[in-house]
Amino acid sequence: MKKEKTQREIKKISGLPTLPGVVTKLCAMVDSPDVSAAVIGQLIASDQVLAARILKLVNSAFYGFPGRISSVSQAFVLLGFNVVKGLAVSASVFDMMKGHLEGLWRHSLACSMVAAQVARVLEEPDAEEIAVAALLHDIGKVALWTKFPDEMALIMDEIKVKDATIVELEEEQFGMTHSEIGEILVKQWNLPENLIEPISFHHTPHRSKKYERRTHIIHLADIITKGLGYTFSNDYYVSTLNKKSWKCLELNDEILSKIIEEVMDSLDDLDDSSF
């Protein structure tokens, strides 16, 4: 029965959220020598609002470039196709978070900044791609709130009185979780595999196989972000760190203290910014 219910829910949300035409074209592109920075820059520049939002994200605190990046083509050269594509999706999803979901965007942006700092402290390569995965880690919640606002509001009320996590209540209500829905969406959008696993398993990082360290970093970043008060609605529950994360990331008290110290500085920059 649970499998049948899950399949029904997948069909209901498979077309959500709907991305703008420019982003759909961008997601259809493959990372090949035939796709130049200029071509991608021209495509994104055709949507001026999208281009402006991407540049605002690129120039935000968690990338930390010494000079301003003034064009999407320049961002492509510095960050790579996968990062720019992920930022285009993120900027588009921001439109869907206006109003009652702005708190979810703030949590997502904070988590992205924390994940980037964690990656840098751990000297992990491709911190920018990890930041994009963190930015999109809760995309499944956007789909749920878009398609089932009454049911999600009920879950938020139940969190206050039930001894249960949002993941458990989602499973009970929908037969699947926002992480599973996020996996469906990012696969549908043709995002790279190194973004998919961290989104799919950010609550269960021990299930990650190919991109284990990235997934554990986003799991840790999500916990730190919520622990510092960057939460959404009534979801104040902060889970414990997965035991495998501590071992996989080779953490110790000194490293964790350094991460928290640097994260606090980054989040101060977020509080002073407007997105």
Buried (B, 14 or more C-beta within 10 A) or exposed (E): EEEEEBEEBBEEBEEBBEBBEBBBBBBEBEEEEEBEBEEBBEBBBEBEEBBEBBBBBBBBBBBEEEEEBEBBBBBBEBBBBBBBBBBBBBBBBBBBBEEEBEBBBBBBBBBBBBBBBBBBBBEBEBBBBBBBBBBBBBBBBBBBBBBBEEBBBEBBEBBEEEEBBBBBBBBEBBBBBBBBBBBBBBEEBEBBEBBBBBBBBBBBBBBBEEBBBBBBBBBBBBBBBBEBEBBBBBBEEBEEBBEBBBEBBEBEEEBBEEBBEBBEEBBEEBEEEEE
